[in-house]
Amino acid sequence: MRKAEVNPERAALTRLLRKEARARKVKLWRRVAELLEKAKRRRIAVNLSTINRHTERGDQVVVPGKTLSAGLLTHPVTVAAFSFSAKARKKIEEAGGKCLKLEEMLSINPEGKKVKLLA
């Protein structure tokens, strides 16, 4: 068997999330780190239709994986994810929302207050 290849960016992010979760006692960031560590075939992918269904105007959402473009987004939301498809990024911005990396969301909202985890 081959040893699994490790994405250094993902590994560094996971370490940062765990460190902040311990320091601030925030379970959200620990859970996001756990979900990011999953095997490639078990990682999270969330479509815009899911985000639209589970959010309201102005909500903050964390996706511990990739955000995909299937569906419509009818209201502005702030989405933080490990990665975005190009179309998903475009649709979120057209709806008046923001696309952030997980590190950015962590620095903006280190306590994880009023953040929805979509996994």
N, C-alpha and C positions, 0 to 999 in steps of 0.2 A: 504494500500500500504506500501511496505517496503521502508525504506530510502536507497538510493543508497550508496553502499560501495565506499569509496574513497581510491584509491591507494596512500599511503603517499609519495612514491617516485615521482609519477606523479604530485601530488599537490605541493610538494617542488620545482620541476623543473618549473612548471608553474609560481610560485611566483618569482623564480629567473629570468626567461625569461622576465616577466613583469617589474621587477625592472630594469634590464639592458636596456630594450627597452625605459623606461622613462628616465633613466640617460643619455643614449647616443643618444636618439631621433632616434632609428632604428626601422622602421615599421616591418621589417622582423621578429624580435623576438617577437613582440606583436602578429603578425598573427600566428606564430607557437604556442604560448601560447593559443590563441583562439581555434585553431584546436585540441590541446591536451585536452581541457576541454570538448569536445563533449561527448555525451552519448556513451557508449561502442559499441553499434550496428552501430554508425555513424562514428567511428574512421577510420582513414586513414590506408590503407594497399597498399603498392606499390610493384609490381613485378620487378625483374631484367630486364625483357624485356622492361618495361617502362623507367627505368633508362638508359638502353642502347640506346633506341630510342631518348631520349631527351638530351643526354649529348655527350660531346666530350672528348678526352684524356685529363686527368688532371683536369677536372671540379670538383667543390665541390658541393655536393647535400645535402639538408636537407629534411628528411622525418619525418613529425610530426605524427608518428605512427610506424607501423611495416614494416620492409622490408622482403619480401618473395622471395623464390628462383625460381619461375616460369620464364623460359626464360634463355637466355645466356647473358653474359657480355663480350664484345669483346675488351674492352679497360680499362685501369686503371682510376678509379675515387675515390674520397674520399666521402664516404657516412656517414652522421650523422643521426641517427634515435633513437627513444625512445627504440626500440628493434629490434632484427634481428632473423630470423629463423637460425638454425644451418647450414643448407645447403646454405642459402644466404650468410652468413658470409664466408663460405668456398669458394664459387664461386667468391666473390669479391676479396678475398685475392689471389686466384689462378690467377685472371686477373691482379694482380699487384696493386690493389687498397687498400684502408684502410677503416676499419669500426670504427666509433667513436660514442660515446654517444653524445647527444645534448649538454651536459655541456662542453664536450671537445671542440666541435666546437665553442661554445660561447667563451671559453677562448682563443682559437687560433685566431678566427676572430670575435672580439666583434662588429665591425662595420658592419658585414654582407656583405662585399664587394665581388663581383663576386661569390655569392652563389645562386644556383638555388633551389627554393622551389618546390618540387613535391608533390602535394596534390590531 
